[in-house]
């Protein structure tokens, strides 16, 4: 359907998630689709 978006976050330099990835994810959650 419409009204959704899949975003995958991964920091290649550390081969995983960093604190900045979680900060980005929380900001992405604020986007109203």
N, C-alpha and C positions, 0 to 999 in steps of 0.2 A: 503494500500500500504506500500511501504518501505520508509525509510528516515525520519521517525518522531519518537518522543518519548514523552510520557506524564509523567510529574513529578508533583506530588502533594506535596506541602510544608505546614506543620502545626506544630506549637510548642505546644506540649501537656501540658507542664508546665503552660502555660498561656491561654490555650484553644483558640488559635487564631494565628495571625501573629505577628512577632516581626520585628524590623528593620533588624536583622540578616537574616531573611527569605527573605527580599527584596534584601539584598546584595547578598545572595546566588542565587536568581532568576536572577539577572542581570549578574552574572558570568555564570550561566547555559545558558543564552541567547547567550553567546559568542561562545558556542560549535557549530562547523560546522558539521552537520550531512550529 
